[in-house]
Amino acid sequence: MHRIALADIEQPDAFDFVAIPQSERRVIRFRHAGQYIHAPTAALIYQFREVLAGRDTRVAELEQPVFAWK
């Protein structure tokens, strides 16, 4: 469990989206404390940030990293 400040998830560079050869969908990552938190957790945090900002954002089109496929 991580304690994450709202200010951390509101940073413009807090999230990034990367392409992987195994899927046409983008993989989301959240940068926190010098490490990455990957989907599905990163997608949940991202969507929470978007809701707080008043945006209706879907994350169903995002992919999980390959290591989470098993």
PyMOL Python script that loads the backbone (N, CA, C, O; Angstrom):
from pymol import cmd

cmd.read_pdbstr("""\
ATOM      1  N   MET A   1       0.836  -1.147   0.000  1.00  0.00           N
ATOM      2  CA  MET A   1       0.000   0.000   0.000  1.00  0.00           C
ATOM      3  C   MET A   1       0.897   1.231   0.000  1.00  0.00           C
ATOM      4  O   MET A   1       1.906   1.278   0.703  1.00  0.00           O
ATOM      5  N   HIS A   2       0.519   2.219  -0.793  1.00  0.00           N
ATOM      6  CA  HIS A   2       1.245   3.486  -0.888  1.00  0.00           C
ATOM      7  C   HIS A   2       0.313   4.625  -0.509  1.00  0.00           C
ATOM      8  O   HIS A   2      -0.869   4.608  -0.851  1.00  0.00           O
ATOM      9  N   ARG A   3       0.830   5.586   0.179  1.00  0.00           N
ATOM     10  CA  ARG A   3       0.098   6.828   0.415  1.00  0.00           C
ATOM     11  C   ARG A   3       0.527   7.783  -0.691  1.00  0.00           C
ATOM     12  O   ARG A   3       1.709   8.096  -0.832  1.00  0.00           O
ATOM     13  N   ILE A   4      -0.439   8.238  -1.467  1.00  0.00           N
ATOM     14  CA  ILE A   4      -0.149   9.101  -2.611  1.00  0.00           C
ATOM     15  C   ILE A   4      -0.907  10.408  -2.435  1.00  0.00           C
ATOM     16  O   ILE A   4      -2.132  10.410  -2.311  1.00  0.00           O
ATOM     17  N   ALA A   5      -0.189  11.501  -2.425  1.00  0.00           N
ATOM     18  CA  ALA A   5      -0.811  12.819  -2.300  1.00  0.00           C
ATOM     19  C   ALA A   5      -1.520  13.190  -3.595  1.00  0.00           C
ATOM     20  O   ALA A   5      -1.063  12.843  -4.684  1.00  0.00           O
ATOM     21  N   LEU A   6      -2.636  13.894  -3.471  1.00  0.00           N
ATOM     22  CA  LEU A   6      -3.346  14.348  -4.666  1.00  0.00           C
ATOM     23  C   LEU A   6      -2.451  15.216  -5.540  1.00  0.00           C
ATOM     24  O   LEU A   6      -2.550  15.171  -6.766  1.00  0.00           O
ATOM     25  N   ALA A   7      -1.596  15.990  -4.930  1.00  0.00           N
ATOM     26  CA  ALA A   7      -0.669  16.830  -5.709  1.00  0.00           C
ATOM     27  C   ALA A   7       0.227  15.976  -6.600  1.00  0.00           C
ATOM     28  O   ALA A   7       0.615  16.413  -7.683  1.00  0.00           O
ATOM     29  N   ASP A   8       0.560  14.770  -6.161  1.00  0.00           N
ATOM     30  CA  ASP A   8       1.409  13.875  -6.967  1.00  0.00           C
ATOM     31  C   ASP A   8       0.689  13.401  -8.229  1.00  0.00           C
ATOM     32  O   ASP A   8       1.288  13.346  -9.302  1.00  0.00           O
ATOM     33  N   ILE A   9      -0.578  13.064  -8.104  1.00  0.00           N
ATOM     34  CA  ILE A   9      -1.296  12.557  -9.288  1.00  0.00           C
ATOM     35  C   ILE A   9      -1.724  13.685 -10.220  1.00  0.00           C
ATOM     36  O   ILE A   9      -2.073  13.438 -11.374  1.00  0.00           O
ATOM     37  N   GLU A  10      -1.699  14.919  -9.728  1.00  0.00           N
ATOM     38  CA  GLU A  10      -2.083  16.056 -10.556  1.00  0.00           C
ATOM     39  C   GLU A  10      -0.924  16.606 -11.379  1.00  0.00           C
ATOM     40  O   GLU A  10      -1.134  17.473 -12.227  1.00  0.00           O
ATOM     41  N   GLN A  11       0.288  16.123 -11.149  1.00  0.00           N
ATOM     42  CA  GLN A  11       1.447  16.589 -11.911  1.00  0.00           C
ATOM     43  C   GLN A  11       1.283  16.229 -13.386  1.00  0.00           C
ATOM     44  O   GLN A  11       0.848  15.121 -13.697  1.00  0.00           O
ATOM     45  N   PRO A  12       1.622  17.141 -14.303  1.00  0.00           N
ATOM     46  CA  PRO A  12       1.446  16.855 -15.725  1.00  0.00           C
ATOM     47  C   PRO A  12       2.238  15.642 -16.216  1.00  0.00           C
ATOM     48  O   PRO A  12       1.816  14.969 -17.156  1.00  0.00           O
ATOM     49  N   ASP A  13       3.382  15.358 -15.588  1.00  0.00           N
ATOM     50  CA  ASP A  13       4.205  14.235 -16.036  1.00  0.00           C
ATOM     51  C   ASP A  13       4.059  13.004 -15.136  1.00  0.00           C
ATOM     52  O   ASP A  13       4.896  12.103 -15.193  1.00  0.00           O
ATOM     53  N   ALA A  14       3.023  12.952 -14.316  1.00  0.00           N
ATOM     54  CA  ALA A  14       2.839  11.821 -13.397  1.00  0.00           C
ATOM     55  C   ALA A  14       2.548  10.519 -14.141  1.00  0.00           C
ATOM     56  O   ALA A  14       2.933   9.443 -13.683  1.00  0.00           O
ATOM     57  N   PHE A  15       1.883  10.613 -15.264  1.00  0.00           N
ATOM     58  CA  PHE A  15       1.493   9.421 -16.027  1.00  0.00           C
ATOM     59  C   PHE A  15       2.137   9.467 -17.398  1.00  0.00           C
ATOM     60  O   PHE A  15       2.299  10.535 -17.990  1.00  0.00           O
ATOM     61  N   ASP A  16       2.497   8.307 -17.890  1.00  0.00           N
ATOM     62  CA  ASP A  16       2.904   8.229 -19.285  1.00  0.00           C
ATOM     63  C   ASP A  16       2.292   6.990 -19.907  1.00  0.00           C
ATOM     64  O   ASP A  16       1.851   6.069 -19.219  1.00  0.00           O
ATOM     65  N   PHE A  17       2.280   6.999 -21.216  1.00  0.00           N
ATOM     66  CA  PHE A  17       1.668   5.931 -21.995  1.00  0.00           C
ATOM     67  C   PHE A  17       2.724   5.399 -22.952  1.00  0.00           C
ATOM     68  O   PHE A  17       3.330   6.162 -23.704  1.00  0.00           O
ATOM     69  N   VAL A  18       2.938   4.105 -22.923  1.00  0.00           N
ATOM     70  CA  VAL A  18       3.971   3.506 -23.768  1.00  0.00           C
ATOM     71  C   VAL A  18       3.358   2.459 -24.683  1.00  0.00           C
ATOM     72  O   VAL A  18       2.339   1.847 -24.365  1.00  0.00           O
ATOM     73  N   ALA A  19       3.996   2.272 -25.813  1.00  0.00           N
ATOM     74  CA  ALA A  19       3.588   1.243 -26.763  1.00  0.00           C
ATOM     75  C   ALA A  19       4.372  -0.032 -26.493  1.00  0.00           C
ATOM     76  O   ALA A  19       5.542   0.012 -26.115  1.00  0.00           O
ATOM     77  N   ILE A  20       3.710  -1.170 -26.693  1.00  0.00           N
ATOM     78  CA  ILE A  20       4.381  -2.459 -26.596  1.00  0.00           C
ATOM     79  C   ILE A  20       4.114  -3.234 -27.883  1.00  0.00           C
ATOM     80  O   ILE A  20       3.049  -3.074 -28.479  1.00  0.00           O
ATOM     81  N   PRO A  21       5.046  -4.061 -28.321  1.00  0.00           N
ATOM     82  CA  PRO A  21       4.860  -4.787 -29.579  1.00  0.00           C
ATOM     83  C   PRO A  21       3.732  -5.825 -29.518  1.00  0.00           C
ATOM     84  O   PRO A  21       3.202  -6.221 -30.557  1.00  0.00           O
ATOM     85  N   GLN A  22       3.367  -6.263 -28.324  1.00  0.00           N
ATOM     86  CA  GLN A  22       2.376  -7.326 -28.166  1.00  0.00           C
ATOM     87  C   GLN A  22       0.925  -6.843 -28.293  1.00  0.00           C
ATOM     88  O   GLN A  22       0.010  -7.665 -28.334  1.00  0.00           O
ATOM     89  N   SER A  23       0.705  -5.546 -28.354  1.00  0.00           N
ATOM     90  CA  SER A  23      -0.660  -5.031 -28.384  1.00  0.00           C
ATOM     91  C   SER A  23      -0.701  -3.691 -29.102  1.00  0.00           C
ATOM     92  O   SER A  23       0.280  -2.947 -29.110  1.00  0.00           O
ATOM     93  N   GLU A  24      -1.839  -3.395 -29.701  1.00  0.00           N
ATOM     94  CA  GLU A  24      -2.041  -2.088 -30.332  1.00  0.00           C
ATOM     95  C   GLU A  24      -2.454  -1.042 -29.300  1.00  0.00           C
ATOM     96  O   GLU A  24      -2.416   0.157 -29.577  1.00  0.00           O
ATOM     97  N   ARG A  25      -2.844  -1.490 -28.125  1.00  0.00           N
ATOM     98  CA  ARG A  25      -3.288  -0.567 -27.084  1.00  0.00           C
ATOM     99  C   ARG A  25      -2.092  -0.045 -26.283  1.00  0.00           C
ATOM    100  O   ARG A  25      -1.077  -0.729 -26.154  1.00  0.00           O
ATOM    101  N   ARG A  26      -2.219   1.155 -25.757  1.00  0.00           N
ATOM    102  CA  ARG A  26      -1.149   1.776 -24.969  1.00  0.00           C
ATOM    103  C   ARG A  26      -1.167   1.241 -23.536  1.00  0.00           C
ATOM    104  O   ARG A  26      -2.218   0.887 -23.004  1.00  0.00           O
ATOM    105  N   VAL A  27       0.001   1.191 -22.933  1.00  0.00           N
ATOM    106  CA  VAL A  27       0.160   0.794 -21.532  1.00  0.00           C
ATOM    107  C   VAL A  27       0.365   2.068 -20.721  1.00  0.00           C
ATOM    108  O   VAL A  27       1.185   2.912 -21.084  1.00  0.00           O
ATOM    109  N   ILE A  28      -0.371   2.209 -19.631  1.00  0.00           N
ATOM    110  CA  ILE A  28      -0.250   3.372 -18.768  1.00  0.00           C
ATOM    111  C   ILE A  28       0.663   3.044 -17.594  1.00  0.00           C
ATOM    112  O   ILE A  28       0.649   1.934 -17.061  1.00  0.00           O
ATOM    113  N   ARG A  29       1.465   4.048 -17.201  1.00  0.00           N
ATOM    114  CA  ARG A  29       2.327   3.915 -16.024  1.00  0.00           C
ATOM    115  C   ARG A  29       2.214   5.193 -15.204  1.00  0.00           C
ATOM    116  O   ARG A  29       2.058   6.285 -15.751  1.00  0.00           O
ATOM    117  N   PHE A  30       2.293   5.043 -13.897  1.00  0.00           N
ATOM    118  CA  PHE A  30       2.278   6.171 -12.972  1.00  0.00           C
ATOM    119  C   PHE A  30       3.619   6.215 -12.270  1.00  0.00           C
ATOM    120  O   PHE A  30       4.037   5.231 -11.659  1.00  0.00           O
ATOM    121  N   ARG A  31       4.296   7.350 -12.353  1.00  0.00           N
ATOM    122  CA  ARG A  31       5.599   7.528 -11.734  1.00  0.00           C
ATOM    123  C   ARG A  31       5.392   7.974 -10.289  1.00  0.00           C
ATOM    124  O   ARG A  31       4.795   9.022 -10.039  1.00  0.00           O
ATOM    125  N   HIS A  32       5.882   7.183  -9.345  1.00  0.00           N
ATOM    126  CA  HIS A  32       5.710   7.508  -7.928  1.00  0.00           C
ATOM    127  C   HIS A  32       6.949   7.096  -7.145  1.00  0.00           C
ATOM    128  O   HIS A  32       7.383   5.946  -7.217  1.00  0.00           O
ATOM    129  N   ALA A  33       7.513   8.032  -6.403  1.00  0.00           N
ATOM    130  CA  ALA A  33       8.678   7.770  -5.540  1.00  0.00           C
ATOM    131  C   ALA A  33       9.826   7.107  -6.305  1.00  0.00           C
ATOM    132  O   ALA A  33      10.493   6.211  -5.787  1.00  0.00           O
ATOM    133  N   GLY A  34      10.048   7.555  -7.534  1.00  0.00           N
ATOM    134  CA  GLY A  34      11.165   7.052  -8.325  1.00  0.00           C
ATOM    135  C   GLY A  34      10.939   5.709  -8.985  1.00  0.00           C
ATOM    136  O   GLY A  34      11.862   5.153  -9.582  1.00  0.00           O
ATOM    137  N   GLN A  35       9.727   5.174  -8.891  1.00  0.00           N
ATOM    138  CA  GLN A  35       9.402   3.896  -9.512  1.00  0.00           C
ATOM    139  C   GLN A  35       8.110   4.031 -10.301  1.00  0.00           C
ATOM    140  O   GLN A  35       7.428   5.053 -10.232  1.00  0.00           O
ATOM    141  N   TYR A  36       7.782   2.978 -11.058  1.00  0.00           N
ATOM    142  CA  TYR A  36       6.545   2.977 -11.824  1.00  0.00           C
ATOM    143  C   TYR A  36       5.527   2.063 -11.168  1.00  0.00           C
ATOM    144  O   TYR A  36       5.850   0.966 -10.712  1.00  0.00           O
ATOM    145  N   ILE A  37       4.290   2.540 -11.130  1.00  0.00           N
ATOM    146  CA  ILE A  37       3.135   1.714 -10.795  1.00  0.00           C
ATOM    147  C   ILE A  37       2.429   1.492 -12.115  1.00  0.00           C
ATOM    148  O   ILE A  37       2.108   2.450 -12.818  1.00  0.00           O
ATOM    149  N   HIS A  38       2.182   0.234 -12.461  1.00  0.00           N
ATOM    150  CA  HIS A  38       1.625  -0.126 -13.761  1.00  0.00           C
ATOM    151  C   HIS A  38       0.123  -0.384 -13.661  1.00  0.00           C
ATOM    152  O   HIS A  38      -0.452  -0.430 -12.574  1.00  0.00           O
ATOM    153  N   ALA A  39      -0.489  -0.549 -14.830  1.00  0.00           N
ATOM    154  CA  ALA A  39      -1.897  -0.917 -14.892  1.00  0.00           C
ATOM    155  C   ALA A  39      -2.068  -2.314 -14.296  1.00  0.00           C
ATOM    156  O   ALA A  39      -1.151  -3.130 -14.391  1.00  0.00           O
ATOM    157  N   PRO A  40      -3.182  -2.602 -13.704  1.00  0.00           N
ATOM    158  CA  PRO A  40      -4.411  -1.819 -13.673  1.00  0.00           C
ATOM    159  C   PRO A  40      -4.440  -0.737 -12.593  1.00  0.00           C
ATOM    160  O   PRO A  40      -5.305   0.137 -12.629  1.00  0.00           O
ATOM    161  N   THR A  41      -3.516  -0.778 -11.639  1.00  0.00           N
ATOM    162  CA  THR A  41      -3.522   0.218 -10.572  1.00  0.00           C
ATOM    163  C   THR A  41      -3.310   1.616 -11.125  1.00  0.00           C
ATOM    164  O   THR A  41      -3.995   2.552 -10.712  1.00  0.00           O
ATOM    165  N   ALA A  42      -2.380   1.774 -12.047  1.00  0.00           N
ATOM    166  CA  ALA A  42      -2.123   3.092 -12.638  1.00  0.00           C
ATOM    167  C   ALA A  42      -3.358   3.619 -13.359  1.00  0.00           C
ATOM    168  O   ALA A  42      -3.638   4.817 -13.314  1.00  0.00           O
ATOM    169  N   ALA A  43      -4.089   2.746 -14.015  1.00  0.00           N
ATOM    170  CA  ALA A  43      -5.306   3.164 -14.716  1.00  0.00           C
ATOM    171  C   ALA A  43      -6.365   3.656 -13.734  1.00  0.00           C
ATOM    172  O   ALA A  43      -7.060   4.637 -14.001  1.00  0.00           O
ATOM    173  N   LEU A  44      -6.482   2.982 -12.616  1.00  0.00           N
ATOM    174  CA  LEU A  44      -7.441   3.390 -11.597  1.00  0.00           C
ATOM    175  C   LEU A  44      -7.079   4.756 -11.020  1.00  0.00           C
ATOM    176  O   LEU A  44      -7.950   5.609 -10.848  1.00  0.00           O
ATOM    177  N   ILE A  45      -5.805   4.963 -10.723  1.00  0.00           N
ATOM    178  CA  ILE A  45      -5.350   6.250 -10.178  1.00  0.00           C
ATOM    179  C   ILE A  45      -5.539   7.357 -11.217  1.00  0.00           C
ATOM    180  O   ILE A  45      -5.960   8.464 -10.881  1.00  0.00           O
ATOM    181  N   TYR A  46      -5.230   7.057 -12.467  1.00  0.00           N
ATOM    182  CA  TYR A  46      -5.398   8.033 -13.551  1.00  0.00           C
ATOM    183  C   TYR A  46      -6.864   8.430 -13.698  1.00  0.00           C
ATOM    184  O   TYR A  46      -7.184   9.614 -13.804  1.00  0.00           O
ATOM    185  N   GLN A  47      -7.743   7.448 -13.702  1.00  0.00           N
ATOM    186  CA  GLN A  47      -9.160   7.750 -13.857  1.00  0.00           C
ATOM    187  C   GLN A  47      -9.675   8.569 -12.665  1.00  0.00           C
ATOM    188  O   GLN A  47     -10.506   9.460 -12.845  1.00  0.00           O
ATOM    189  N   PHE A  48      -9.194   8.278 -11.465  1.00  0.00           N
ATOM    190  CA  PHE A  48      -9.556   9.054 -10.289  1.00  0.00           C
ATOM    191  C   PHE A  48      -9.121  10.510 -10.458  1.00  0.00           C
ATOM    192  O   PHE A  48      -9.874  11.430 -10.139  1.00  0.00           O
ATOM    193  N   ARG A  49      -7.905  10.712 -10.959  1.00  0.00           N
ATOM    194  CA  ARG A  49      -7.423  12.074 -11.206  1.00  0.00           C
ATOM    195  C   ARG A  49      -8.326  12.799 -12.200  1.00  0.00           C
ATOM    196  O   ARG A  49      -8.658  13.969 -12.010  1.00  0.00           O
ATOM    197  N   GLU A  50      -8.711  12.109 -13.239  1.00  0.00           N
ATOM    198  CA  GLU A  50      -9.559  12.714 -14.260  1.00  0.00           C
ATOM    199  C   GLU A  50     -10.933  13.080 -13.705  1.00  0.00           C
ATOM    200  O   GLU A  50     -11.471  14.136 -14.036  1.00  0.00           O
ATOM    201  N   VAL A  51     -11.498  12.224 -12.873  1.00  0.00           N
ATOM    202  CA  VAL A  51     -12.797  12.513 -12.245  1.00  0.00           C
ATOM    203  C   VAL A  51     -12.688  13.740 -11.350  1.00  0.00           C
ATOM    204  O   VAL A  51     -13.572  14.596 -11.360  1.00  0.00           O
ATOM    205  N   LEU A  52     -11.609  13.833 -10.575  1.00  0.00           N
ATOM    206  CA  LEU A  52     -11.402  15.004  -9.721  1.00  0.00           C
ATOM    207  C   LEU A  52     -11.328  16.293 -10.536  1.00  0.00           C
ATOM    208  O   LEU A  52     -11.735  17.354 -10.064  1.00  0.00           O
ATOM    209  N   ALA A  53     -10.814  16.198 -11.744  1.00  0.00           N
ATOM    210  CA  ALA A  53     -10.684  17.361 -12.619  1.00  0.00           C
ATOM    211  C   ALA A  53     -11.965  17.632 -13.406  1.00  0.00           C
ATOM    212  O   ALA A  53     -12.024  18.581 -14.187  1.00  0.00           O
ATOM    213  N   GLY A  54     -12.992  16.801 -13.202  1.00  0.00           N
ATOM    214  CA  GLY A  54     -14.264  17.003 -13.889  1.00  0.00           C
ATOM    215  C   GLY A  54     -14.308  16.457 -15.295  1.00  0.00           C
ATOM    216  O   GLY A  54     -15.175  16.830 -16.087  1.00  0.00           O
ATOM    217  N   ARG A  55     -13.369  15.567 -15.614  1.00  0.00           N
ATOM    218  CA  ARG A  55     -13.333  14.980 -16.956  1.00  0.00           C
ATOM    219  C   ARG A  55     -13.885  13.555 -16.922  1.00  0.00           C
ATOM    220  O   ARG A  55     -13.605  12.789 -16.000  1.00  0.00           O
ATOM    221  N   ASP A  56     -14.662  13.220 -17.927  1.00  0.00           N
ATOM    222  CA  ASP A  56     -15.211  11.878 -18.072  1.00  0.00           C
ATOM    223  C   ASP A  56     -14.238  11.073 -18.926  1.00  0.00           C
ATOM    224  O   ASP A  56     -14.284  11.141 -20.155  1.00  0.00           O
ATOM    225  N   THR A  57     -13.367  10.318 -18.288  1.00  0.00           N
ATOM    226  CA  THR A  57     -12.295   9.604 -18.978  1.00  0.00           C
ATOM    227  C   THR A  57     -12.449   8.111 -18.772  1.00  0.00           C
ATOM    228  O   THR A  57     -12.596   7.643 -17.643  1.00  0.00           O
ATOM    229  N   ARG A  58     -12.414   7.365 -19.866  1.00  0.00           N
ATOM    230  CA  ARG A  58     -12.483   5.906 -19.814  1.00  0.00           C
ATOM    231  C   ARG A  58     -11.072   5.341 -19.895  1.00  0.00           C
ATOM    232  O   ARG A  58     -10.204   5.917 -20.551  1.00  0.00           O
ATOM    233  N   VAL A  59     -10.844   4.215 -19.228  1.00  0.00           N
ATOM    234  CA  VAL A  59      -9.533   3.569 -19.274  1.00  0.00           C
ATOM    235  C   VAL A  59      -9.618   2.155 -19.850  1.00  0.00           C
ATOM    236  O   VAL A  59      -8.621   1.434 -19.874  1.00  0.00           O
ATOM    237  N   ALA A  60     -10.788   1.763 -20.307  1.00  0.00           N
ATOM    238  CA  ALA A  60     -10.979   0.405 -20.823  1.00  0.00           C
ATOM    239  C   ALA A  60     -10.121   0.121 -22.050  1.00  0.00           C
ATOM    240  O   ALA A  60      -9.812  -1.037 -22.332  1.00  0.00           O
ATOM    241  N   GLU A  61      -9.732   1.165 -22.782  1.00  0.00           N
ATOM    242  CA  GLU A  61      -8.940   0.954 -23.996  1.00  0.00           C
ATOM    243  C   GLU A  61      -7.451   0.820 -23.712  1.00  0.00           C
ATOM    244  O   GLU A  61      -6.666   0.586 -24.630  1.00  0.00           O
ATOM    245  N   LEU A  62      -7.056   0.965 -22.455  1.00  0.00           N
ATOM    246  CA  LEU A  62      -5.643   0.850 -22.103  1.00  0.00           C
ATOM    247  C   LEU A  62      -5.258  -0.607 -21.853  1.00  0.00           C
ATOM    248  O   LEU A  62      -6.094  -1.424 -21.467  1.00  0.00           O
ATOM    249  N   GLU A  63      -4.014  -0.912 -22.073  1.00  0.00           N
ATOM    250  CA  GLU A  63      -3.482  -2.268 -21.927  1.00  0.00           C
ATOM    251  C   GLU A  63      -2.734  -2.394 -20.608  1.00  0.00           C
ATOM    252  O   GLU A  63      -2.292  -1.403 -20.028  1.00  0.00           O
ATOM    253  N   GLN A  64      -2.605  -3.616 -20.155  1.00  0.00           N
ATOM    254  CA  GLN A  64      -1.749  -3.922 -19.013  1.00  0.00           C
ATOM    255  C   GLN A  64      -0.382  -4.343 -19.554  1.00  0.00           C
ATOM    256  O   GLN A  64      -0.284  -4.801 -20.692  1.00  0.00           O
ATOM    257  N   PRO A  65       0.669  -4.192 -18.752  1.00  0.00           N
ATOM    258  CA  PRO A  65       1.976  -4.658 -19.215  1.00  0.00           C
ATOM    259  C   PRO A  65       1.973  -6.171 -19.377  1.00  0.00           C
ATOM    260  O   PRO A  65       1.183  -6.871 -18.743  1.00  0.00           O
ATOM    261  N   VAL A  66       2.845  -6.660 -20.212  1.00  0.00           N
ATOM    262  CA  VAL A  66       2.884  -8.101 -20.537  1.00  0.00           C
ATOM    263  C   VAL A  66       3.050  -8.953 -19.294  1.00  0.00           C
ATOM    264  O   VAL A  66       2.464 -10.033 -19.220  1.00  0.00           O
ATOM    265  N   PHE A  67       3.833  -8.505 -18.302  1.00  0.00           N
ATOM    266  CA  PHE A  67       4.035  -9.340 -17.109  1.00  0.00           C
ATOM    267  C   PHE A  67       2.743  -9.555 -16.321  1.00  0.00           C
ATOM    268  O   PHE A  67       2.679 -10.461 -15.490  1.00  0.00           O
ATOM    269  N   ALA A  68       1.725  -8.750 -16.563  1.00  0.00           N
ATOM    270  CA  ALA A  68       0.444  -8.890 -15.852  1.00  0.00           C
ATOM    271  C   ALA A  68      -0.546  -9.775 -16.612  1.00  0.00           C
ATOM    272  O   ALA A  68      -1.656  -9.998 -16.128  1.00  0.00           O
ATOM    273  N   TRP A  69      -0.179 -10.273 -17.762  1.00  0.00           N
ATOM    274  CA  TRP A  69      -1.095 -11.074 -18.587  1.00  0.00           C
ATOM    275  C   TRP A  69      -1.298 -12.479 -18.051  1.00  0.00           C
ATOM    276  O   TRP A  69      -2.268 -13.131 -18.435  1.00  0.00           O
ATOM    277  N   LYS A  70      -0.441 -12.970 -17.194  1.00  0.00           N
ATOM    278  CA  LYS A  70      -0.522 -14.365 -16.743  1.00  0.00           C
ATOM    279  C   LYS A  70      -1.429 -14.529 -15.564  1.00  0.00           C
ATOM    280  O   LYS A  70      -1.602 -15.643 -15.068  1.00  0.00           O
TER     281      LYS A  70
END
""", "prot")
cmd.dss("prot")
cmd.show_as("cartoon", "prot")
cmd.util.cbc("prot")
cmd.orient("prot")
